[in-house]
Amino acid sequence: MIRVLLADDDPLVRTGLKLMLRGADGIEVVGEAADGSQVAPAVREQAPDVVLMDIRMPVMDGLAATRALHRGGSAAPQVIVLTTFDEHALVLEAMRSGAAGYLVKHAAPEDIVEAVRRAARGEPALSPSAARALVQHAAAGSGDRSERARRQLAQLTEREREVAAAVAEGLSNTEIGARLHLSVGTVKTHLSSALAKLDLDNRVQLALLTHDARPQS
């Protein structure tokens, strides 16, 4: 079962998400949080695999709550930002804060369910508009940012850089293994090593960094 925590200050939204997710096979809603400050204690108590996180919440917003979770260590759950705000700047800030996904609340129920499953597998879960924001970010890279990214990636072994490049193309671990003639387990090992060396939380952040390192046209 994929254990899910719902973080949203609107009880009606939490109820709707709960009803929707409880109808999906293999997913269990294990807790709720009404503001960002309640997320970390709920995660410690309920040990969810995925957190559906609103951005605009009282006391502590969803981005700050996401950063706080990842400061807590490698056991942090995957976070999907689920918000009414479909703004490119928020997408990038959410990804840099450690979110593994970004969806708008009017997304189709099946898309939200699939995003939960993708995040639980360690894969990015982005709405089409969020994916476009990342592409535009990569295309608008600055020279300074590219140079910093290249210096960071230089810490990796050649194989880890190959895995990072494949992650930036959006390939799954299975697809990366097929391309590089590696087992899925070995791909996961290289990916985990790269994330640890770069002090990153997930493959979305690694994809952003890899895009940043590419020469700008």
Backbone as CSV, one residue per row, in Angstrom:
resi,resn,N_x,N_y,N_z,CA_x,CA_y,CA_z,C_x,C_y,C_z
1,MET,0.829,-1.201,0.000,0.000,0.000,0.000,0.865,1.254,0.000
2,ILE,0.460,2.241,-0.775,1.115,3.542,-0.782,0.419,4.398,0.279
3,ARG,1.182,4.842,1.264,0.633,5.623,2.371,0.710,7.109,2.024
4,VAL,-0.428,7.806,2.127,-0.518,9.200,1.695,-0.956,10.088,2.853
5,LEU,-0.283,11.232,2.997,-0.683,12.263,3.943,-1.216,13.458,3.156
6,LEU,-2.348,14.014,3.591,-2.961,15.162,2.932,-2.683,16.415,3.752
7,ALA,-2.078,17.445,3.112,-1.778,18.698,3.803,-2.469,19.836,3.067
8,ASP,-3.555,20.329,3.633,-4.327,21.414,3.013,-5.158,22.070,4.110
9,ASP,-5.250,23.402,4.087,-5.996,24.085,5.139,-7.507,24.058,4.904
10,ASP,-7.940,23.611,3.739,-9.368,23.545,3.425,-9.890,22.135,3.714
11,PRO,-10.753,21.978,4.735,-11.243,20.631,5.062,-12.042,19.993,3.938
12,LEU,-12.710,20.817,3.113,-13.466,20.254,1.996,-12.526,19.640,0.955
13,VAL,-11.390,20.300,0.713,-10.414,19.752,-0.222,-9.856,18.440,0.316
14,ARG,-9.518,18.427,1.602,-8.992,17.180,2.183,-10.013,16.055,2.085
15,THR,-11.270,16.366,2.354,-12.315,15.335,2.270,-12.447,14.812,0.845
16,GLY,-12.438,15.716,-0.134,-12.553,15.286,-1.524,-11.387,14.419,-1.949
17,LEU,-10.166,14.815,-1.570,-8.990,14.012,-1.913,-9.049,12.655,-1.230
18,LYS,-9.493,12.651,0.017,-9.570,11.394,0.759,-10.538,10.420,0.093
19,LEU,-11.693,10.910,-0.279,-12.684,10.052,-0.934,-12.149,9.536,-2.271
20,MET,-11.480,10.404,-3.014,-10.958,10.020,-4.317,-9.864,8.959,-4.174
21,LEU,-8.924,9.180,-3.257,-7.801,8.263,-3.117,-8.216,6.933,-2.498
22,ARG,-9.207,6.967,-1.630,-9.663,5.713,-1.023,-10.331,4.807,-2.043
23,GLY,-10.743,5.362,-3.166,-11.315,4.537,-4.224,-10.268,3.946,-5.153
24,ALA,-8.993,4.269,-4.925,-7.923,3.779,-5.791,-7.236,2.573,-5.159
25,ASP,-6.991,1.559,-5.968,-6.329,0.360,-5.474,-4.910,0.680,-5.018
26,GLY,-4.542,0.118,-3.874,-3.159,0.201,-3.421,-2.767,1.522,-2.800
27,ILE,-3.731,2.380,-2.478,-3.436,3.674,-1.874,-4.238,3.809,-0.582
28,GLU,-3.579,4.281,0.467,-4.221,4.446,1.767,-3.908,5.847,2.297
29,VAL,-4.942,6.604,2.666,-4.756,7.901,3.307,-4.545,7.660,4.798
30,VAL,-3.365,8.038,5.298,-3.013,7.704,6.679,-3.065,8.894,7.618
31,GLY,-3.242,10.110,7.084,-3.289,11.263,7.972,-3.563,12.538,7.230
32,GLU,-3.802,13.604,8.012,-4.091,14.918,7.457,-3.357,15.980,8.259
33,ALA,-3.076,17.112,7.594,-2.498,18.275,8.253,-3.223,19.505,7.734
34,ALA,-3.586,20.424,8.649,-4.351,21.603,8.274,-3.475,22.826,8.032
35,ASP,-2.194,22.736,8.354,-1.250,23.797,7.996,0.151,23.202,7.938
36,GLY,1.074,23.971,7.353,2.397,23.429,7.105,3.149,23.010,8.349
37,SER,2.900,23.673,9.474,3.621,23.326,10.706,3.229,21.952,11.238
38,GLN,2.061,21.450,10.812,1.617,20.132,11.278,2.179,18.982,10.442
39,VAL,2.820,19.313,9.306,3.239,18.264,8.377,4.339,17.393,8.967
40,ALA,5.417,18.000,9.458,6.542,17.207,9.968,6.125,16.285,11.115
41,PRO,5.367,16.768,12.124,4.909,15.838,13.163,4.037,14.716,12.618
42,ALA,3.169,15.033,11.649,2.315,13.995,11.063,3.146,12.972,10.302
43,VAL,4.188,13.425,9.624,5.065,12.502,8.899,5.786,11.578,9.880
44,ARG,6.270,12.130,10.979,6.946,11.286,11.976,5.996,10.246,12.551
45,GLU,4.738,10.628,12.752,3.771,9.720,13.375,3.226,8.688,12.396
46,GLN,2.951,9.101,11.153,2.249,8.233,10.213,3.146,7.585,9.164
47,ALA,4.380,8.086,8.996,5.340,7.529,8.023,4.728,7.352,6.632
48,PRO,4.202,8.433,6.027,3.640,8.298,4.682,4.733,8.129,3.634
49,ASP,4.365,7.552,2.507,5.265,7.475,1.360,5.190,8.747,0.522
50,VAL,4.006,9.358,0.479,3.757,10.537,-0.351,2.950,11.547,0.454
51,VAL,3.305,12.830,0.302,2.516,13.924,0.882,1.940,14.749,-0.257
52,LEU,0.620,14.931,-0.262,-0.029,15.880,-1.175,-0.086,17.215,-0.445
53,MET,0.672,18.193,-0.926,0.944,19.415,-0.175,0.373,20.649,-0.873
54,ASP,-0.525,21.352,-0.187,-0.977,22.646,-0.687,0.148,23.671,-0.477
55,ILE,0.169,24.729,-1.292,1.175,25.777,-1.109,0.707,26.819,-0.105
56,ARG,-0.469,27.389,-0.334,-0.959,28.474,0.509,-1.647,27.907,1.746
57,MET,-0.913,27.875,2.864,-1.475,27.422,4.140,-1.033,28.378,5.237
58,PRO,-1.825,28.482,6.313,-1.446,29.369,7.412,-0.274,28.799,8.220
59,VAL,0.313,29.637,9.042,1.412,29.304,9.954,2.699,29.011,9.185
60,MET,2.676,27.996,8.328,3.815,27.651,7.478,3.291,27.211,6.127
61,ASP,3.797,27.796,5.041,3.289,27.418,3.723,3.869,26.078,3.275
62,GLY,3.332,25.563,2.179,3.716,24.231,1.731,5.155,24.130,1.265
63,LEU,5.711,25.205,0.697,7.099,25.172,0.255,8.042,25.105,1.452
64,ALA,7.765,25.907,2.482,8.586,25.850,3.692,8.459,24.485,4.365
65,ALA,7.258,23.929,4.371,7.059,22.605,4.970,7.829,21.536,4.196
66,THR,7.874,21.663,2.868,8.630,20.713,2.040,10.120,20.807,2.345
67,ARG,10.629,22.028,2.436,12.053,22.190,2.777,12.352,21.615,4.151
68,ALA,11.458,21.818,5.099,11.662,21.300,6.451,11.708,19.776,6.458
69,LEU,10.855,19.145,5.666,10.866,17.684,5.594,12.205,17.175,5.095
70,HIS,12.749,17.818,4.064,13.991,17.324,3.486,15.205,17.650,4.340
71,ARG,15.099,18.650,5.187,16.181,18.890,6.150,16.216,17.792,7.193
72,GLY,15.103,17.043,7.307,15.035,15.991,8.317,15.786,14.728,7.963
73,GLY,16.255,14.590,6.719,17.038,13.414,6.364,16.473,12.633,5.198
74,SER,17.133,11.491,4.905,16.832,10.721,3.701,15.496,9.991,3.768
75,ALA,14.892,9.907,4.964,13.632,9.180,5.102,12.428,10.044,4.738
76,ALA,12.662,11.246,4.232,11.546,12.128,3.900,10.672,11.514,2.819
77,PRO,9.352,11.681,2.929,8.456,11.148,1.896,8.551,11.984,0.624
78,GLN,8.020,11.449,-0.457,7.916,12.202,-1.697,6.793,13.227,-1.557
79,VAL,7.026,14.443,-2.014,6.038,15.513,-1.894,5.516,15.885,-3.279
80,ILE,4.203,15.906,-3.407,3.551,16.440,-4.611,2.836,17.716,-4.205
81,VAL,3.249,18.817,-4.779,2.572,20.080,-4.533,1.274,20.078,-5.342
82,LEU,0.177,20.299,-4.654,-1.143,20.303,-5.281,-1.786,21.642,-4.965
83,THR,-1.934,22.510,-5.957,-2.304,23.888,-5.684,-3.209,24.456,-6.769
84,THR,-3.872,25.550,-6.442,-4.665,26.267,-7.441,-3.801,27.220,-8.245
85,PHE,-2.548,27.410,-7.827,-1.663,28.381,-8.475,-0.795,27.685,-9.510
86,ASP,-1.019,27.989,-10.781,-0.278,27.365,-11.873,0.706,28.389,-12.443
87,GLU,1.698,28.752,-11.624,2.652,29.778,-12.003,4.044,29.165,-12.143
88,HIS,4.752,29.541,-13.214,6.060,28.952,-13.473,7.038,29.188,-12.331
89,ALA,7.017,30.369,-11.743,7.943,30.655,-10.650,7.689,29.726,-9.467
90,LEU,6.417,29.439,-9.187,6.092,28.525,-8.093,6.512,27.104,-8.420
91,VAL,6.373,26.695,-9.671,6.817,25.358,-10.074,8.300,25.193,-9.756
92,LEU,9.111,26.146,-10.199,10.555,26.036,-9.997,10.911,26.086,-8.524
93,GLU,10.239,26.960,-7.771,10.532,27.032,-6.336,10.154,25.729,-5.639
94,ALA,9.039,25.137,-6.040,8.625,23.856,-5.447,9.634,22.757,-5.742
95,MET,10.113,22.697,-6.987,11.084,21.670,-7.346,12.400,21.857,-6.584
96,ARG,12.834,23.098,-6.475,14.081,23.363,-5.750,13.914,23.142,-4.250
97,SER,12.693,23.217,-3.756,12.430,22.947,-2.343,12.434,21.452,-2.037
98,GLY,12.388,20.628,-3.086,12.437,19.185,-2.884,11.196,18.434,-3.305
99,ALA,10.210,19.137,-3.882,8.999,18.443,-4.340,9.312,17.543,-5.523
100,ALA,8.668,16.393,-5.550,8.840,15.451,-6.660,7.760,15.618,-7.706
101,GLY,6.767,16.461,-7.418,5.684,16.642,-8.371,4.970,17.955,-8.142
102,TYR,4.206,18.367,-9.162,3.466,19.632,-9.091,2.209,19.469,-9.943
103,LEU,1.051,19.544,-9.284,-0.225,19.415,-9.983,-1.164,20.527,-9.548
104,VAL,-2.051,20.916,-10.441,-3.095,21.871,-10.064,-4.306,21.089,-9.554
105,LYS,-5.074,21.740,-8.683,-6.170,21.045,-8.017,-7.292,20.649,-8.965
106,HIS,-7.382,21.311,-10.121,-8.436,20.912,-11.056,-7.982,19.778,-11.977
107,ALA,-6.834,19.173,-11.679,-6.401,18.011,-12.457,-7.435,16.885,-12.325
108,ALA,-7.509,16.061,-13.351,-8.447,14.933,-13.326,-8.078,13.971,-12.197
109,PRO,-9.076,13.366,-11.545,-8.778,12.435,-10.451,-7.794,11.347,-10.835
110,GLU,-7.923,10.814,-12.056,-7.002,9.748,-12.458,-5.575,10.266,-12.582
111,ASP,-5.421,11.547,-12.917,-4.079,12.126,-13.005,-3.459,12.271,-11.619
112,ILE,-4.265,12.636,-10.639,-3.756,12.757,-9.273,-3.367,11.384,-8.724
113,VAL,-4.196,10.390,-8.975,-3.889,9.026,-8.532,-2.594,8.535,-9.190
114,GLU,-2.452,8.755,-10.482,-1.245,8.321,-11.183,-0.024,9.077,-10.667
115,ALA,-0.192,10.349,-10.339,0.922,11.125,-9.794,1.383,10.553,-8.458
116,VAL,0.451,10.152,-7.628,0.803,9.527,-6.346,1.607,8.253,-6.588
117,ARG,1.158,7.449,-7.533,1.864,6.198,-7.819,3.258,6.458,-8.393
118,ARG,3.375,7.455,-9.277,4.673,7.799,-9.847,5.629,8.305,-8.763
119,ALA,5.135,9.171,-7.907,5.984,9.702,-6.842,6.451,8.585,-5.908
120,ALA,5.560,7.649,-5.599,5.935,6.536,-4.722,7.034,5.674,-5.339
121,ARG,7.094,5.658,-6.686,8.153,4.917,-7.387,9.420,5.755,-7.539
122,GLY,9.395,6.986,-7.040,10.552,7.861,-7.172,10.641,8.563,-8.505
123,GLU,9.524,8.627,-9.236,9.501,9.266,-10.546,8.845,10.643,-10.445
124,PRO,9.205,11.587,-11.325,8.568,12.901,-11.291,7.094,12.813,-11.663
125,ALA,6.305,13.704,-11.071,4.864,13.719,-11.319,4.461,15.162,-11.576
126,LEU,4.536,15.572,-12.835,4.327,16.966,-13.192,3.138,17.139,-14.118
127,SER,2.371,18.191,-13.895,1.329,18.552,-14.842,1.993,19.014,-16.135
128,PRO,1.280,18.986,-17.260,1.886,19.471,-18.511,2.426,20.888,-18.403
129,SER,1.713,21.769,-17.707,2.188,23.148,-17.575,3.446,23.220,-16.726
130,ALA,3.540,22.368,-15.688,4.746,22.343,-14.862,5.937,21.841,-15.670
131,ALA,5.706,20.829,-16.489,6.788,20.322,-17.342,7.262,21.405,-18.305
132,ARG,6.320,22.185,-18.858,6.710,23.279,-19.755,7.541,24.323,-19.015
133,ALA,7.202,24.575,-17.754,7.960,25.554,-16.974,9.411,25.113,-16.813
134,LEU,9.617,23.816,-16.602,10.980,23.317,-16.447,11.741,23.418,-17.761
135,VAL,11.077,23.131,-18.867,11.721,23.242,-20.172,12.116,24.694,-20.444
136,GLN,11.212,25.623,-20.140,11.515,27.038,-20.354,12.638,27.505,-19.444
137,HIS,12.665,26.991,-18.229,13.751,27.322,-17.316,15.085,26.870,-17.890
138,ALA,15.108,25.648,-18.414,16.350,25.121,-18.990,16.792,25.945,-20.196
139,ALA,15.816,26.367,-21.005,16.151,27.126,-22.211,16.642,28.529,-21.901
140,ALA,16.288,29.036,-20.716,16.653,30.408,-20.358,17.824,30.456,-19.386
141,GLY,18.636,29.432,-19.390,19.733,29.352,-18.445,20.774,30.441,-18.633
142,SER,21.382,30.889,-17.537,22.450,31.882,-17.605,23.800,31.188,-17.635
143,GLY,24.820,31.938,-18.100,26.162,31.369,-18.145,26.690,31.034,-16.766
144,ASP,26.454,31.908,-15.785,26.932,31.650,-14.425,26.286,30.401,-13.851
145,ARG,24.974,30.264,-14.065,24.283,29.094,-13.533,24.788,27.827,-14.201
146,SER,25.045,27.888,-15.501,25.559,26.722,-16.214,26.930,26.321,-15.694
147,GLU,27.770,27.310,-15.435,29.117,27.003,-14.938,29.059,26.374,-13.551
148,ARG,28.208,26.905,-12.687,28.059,26.319,-11.346,27.559,24.887,-11.445
149,ALA,26.595,24.650,-12.322,26.049,23.300,-12.469,27.110,22.333,-12.991
150,ARG,27.920,22.777,-13.939,28.975,21.901,-14.468,29.995,21.546,-13.381
151,ARG,30.318,22.516,-12.530,31.254,22.222,-11.434,30.666,21.194,-10.480
152,GLN,29.369,21.307,-10.215,28.739,20.333,-9.330,28.743,18.934,-9.951
153,LEU,28.373,18.850,-11.211,28.312,17.536,-11.862,29.681,16.910,-12.025
154,ALA,30.736,17.711,-11.984,32.096,17.172,-12.094,32.442,16.277,-10.903
155,GLN,31.673,16.380,-9.816,31.895,15.510,-8.662,31.514,14.055,-8.953
156,LEU,30.693,13.838,-9.971,30.146,12.510,-10.244,31.097,11.682,-11.084
157,THR,30.949,10.372,-10.979,31.672,9.484,-11.873,31.064,9.571,-13.272
158,GLU,31.749,9.038,-14.252,31.219,9.070,-15.615,29.877,8.356,-15.707
159,ARG,29.763,7.211,-15.036,28.506,6.461,-15.085,27.387,7.233,-14.402
160,GLU,27.695,7.886,-13.288,26.666,8.676,-12.601,26.207,9.837,-13.470
161,ARG,27.124,10.432,-14.225,26.729,11.517,-15.129,25.852,10.983,-16.259
162,GLU,26.143,9.768,-16.728,25.296,9.170,-17.765,23.882,8.936,-17.237
163,VAL,23.796,8.460,-16.005,22.486,8.250,-15.395,21.766,9.586,-15.225
164,ALA,22.498,10.615,-14.782,21.896,11.937,-14.601,21.369,12.482,-15.923
165,ALA,22.123,12.294,-16.996,21.687,12.773,-18.310,20.405,12.070,-18.746
166,ALA,20.321,10.773,-18.476,19.119,10.021,-18.836,17.921,10.460,-17.987
167,VAL,18.171,10.755,-16.712,17.107,11.270,-15.845,16.576,12.591,-16.399
168,ALA,17.491,13.439,-16.889,17.090,14.738,-17.444,16.248,14.583,-18.698
169,GLU,16.352,13.450,-19.374,15.512,13.176,-20.539,14.148,12.631,-20.148
170,GLY,13.962,12.384,-18.852,12.679,11.879,-18.375,12.554,10.373,-18.398
171,LEU,13.680,9.651,-18.549,13.614,8.187,-18.612,13.397,7.594,-17.230
172,SER,12.684,6.493,-17.184,12.493,5.742,-15.943,13.746,4.921,-15.653
173,ASN,13.820,4.357,-14.462,14.979,3.520,-14.116,15.098,2.323,-15.056
174,THR,13.971,1.741,-15.422,13.994,0.605,-16.346,14.545,1.014,-17.707
175,GLU,14.101,2.173,-18.200,14.574,2.667,-19.493,16.057,3.040,-19.446
176,ILE,16.481,3.604,-18.319,17.905,3.934,-18.174,18.743,2.664,-18.179
177,GLY,18.263,1.651,-17.466,18.988,0.384,-17.435,19.125,-0.226,-18.812
178,ALA,18.058,-0.169,-19.608,18.109,-0.723,-20.961,19.096,0.048,-21.830
179,ARG,19.099,1.366,-21.692,20.011,2.175,-22.510,21.477,1.933,-22.130
180,LEU,21.747,1.855,-20.827,23.138,1.768,-20.360,23.579,0.340,-20.073
181,HIS,22.681,-0.625,-20.352,22.979,-2.045,-20.125,23.314,-2.309,-18.656
182,LEU,22.456,-1.784,-17.786,22.602,-1.950,-16.353,21.318,-2.542,-15.776
183,SER,21.440,-3.213,-14.646,20.235,-3.664,-13.955,19.550,-2.460,-13.314
184,VAL,18.259,-2.590,-13.038,17.527,-1.503,-12.382,18.135,-1.209,-11.017
185,GLY,18.566,-2.250,-10.320,19.201,-2.059,-9.017,20.466,-1.227,-9.112
186,THR,21.269,-1.482,-10.154,22.503,-0.714,-10.346,22.188,0.737,-10.700
187,VAL,21.150,0.945,-11.515,20.725,2.312,-11.831,20.346,3.048,-10.551
188,LYS,19.584,2.393,-9.690,19.174,3.016,-8.431,20.383,3.353,-7.566
189,THR,21.384,2.467,-7.578,22.596,2.719,-6.791,23.325,3.949,-7.297
190,HIS,23.493,4.045,-8.622,24.159,5.219,-9.202,23.357,6.485,-8.942
191,LEU,22.043,6.385,-9.045,21.189,7.548,-8.825,21.281,8.011,-7.372
192,SER,21.210,7.076,-6.443,21.307,7.430,-5.020,22.653,8.061,-4.701
193,SER,23.722,7.514,-5.296,25.055,8.059,-5.078,25.160,9.488,-5.610
194,ALA,24.617,9.709,-6.813,24.660,11.055,-7.406,23.887,12.047,-6.552
195,LEU,22.715,11.674,-6.089,21.912,12.576,-5.261,22.637,12.912,-3.963
196,ALA,23.286,11.902,-3.368,24.007,12.133,-2.111,25.196,13.071,-2.326
197,LYS,25.973,12.849,-3.381,27.139,13.699,-3.650,26.743,15.145,-3.907
198,LEU,25.592,15.342,-4.559,25.154,16.678,-4.939,24.243,17.316,-3.897
199,ASP,23.934,16.569,-2.833,23.043,17.049,-1.770,21.684,17.450,-2.339
200,LEU,21.138,16.573,-3.190,19.828,16.787,-3.782,18.832,15.801,-3.190
201,ASP,17.552,16.152,-3.283,16.514,15.319,-2.675,15.898,14.299,-3.616
202,ASN,15.859,14.606,-4.921,15.159,13.704,-5.830,15.615,13.912,-7.266
203,ARG,15.081,13.093,-8.161,15.534,13.104,-9.549,15.080,14.349,-10.303
204,VAL,14.007,15.010,-9.838,13.601,16.252,-10.492,14.680,17.316,-10.318
205,GLN,15.215,17.435,-9.113,16.296,18.385,-8.871,17.541,18.017,-9.675
206,LEU,17.812,16.722,-9.804,18.953,16.287,-10.602,18.745,16.639,-12.072
207,ALA,17.537,16.490,-12.565,17.240,16.850,-13.951,17.427,18.357,-14.170
208,LEU,16.970,19.174,-13.217,17.160,20.618,-13.317,18.634,20.974,-13.382
209,LEU,19.426,20.374,-12.504,20.858,20.666,-12.472,21.521,20.244,-13.773
210,THR,21.144,19.090,-14.307,21.735,18.598,-15.556,21.372,19.518,-16.724
211,HIS,20.126,19.977,-16.760,19.741,20.942,-17.788,20.543,22.231,-17.657
212,ASP,20.740,22.684,-16.413,21.486,23.912,-16.191,22.919,23.818,-16.704
213,ALA,23.499,22.610,-16.635,24.896,22.423,-17.002,25.134,22.403,-18.512
214,ARG,24.062,22.255,-19.276,24.234,22.166,-20.718,24.573,23.523,-21.320
215,PRO,25.459,23.571,-22.311,25.820,24.843,-22.948,24.581,25.533,-23.491
216,GLN,24.503,26.826,-23.289,23.348,27.591,-23.767,23.587,28.045,-25.198
217,SER,22.571,27.915,-26.043,22.701,28.328,-27.438,22.441,29.819,-27.587
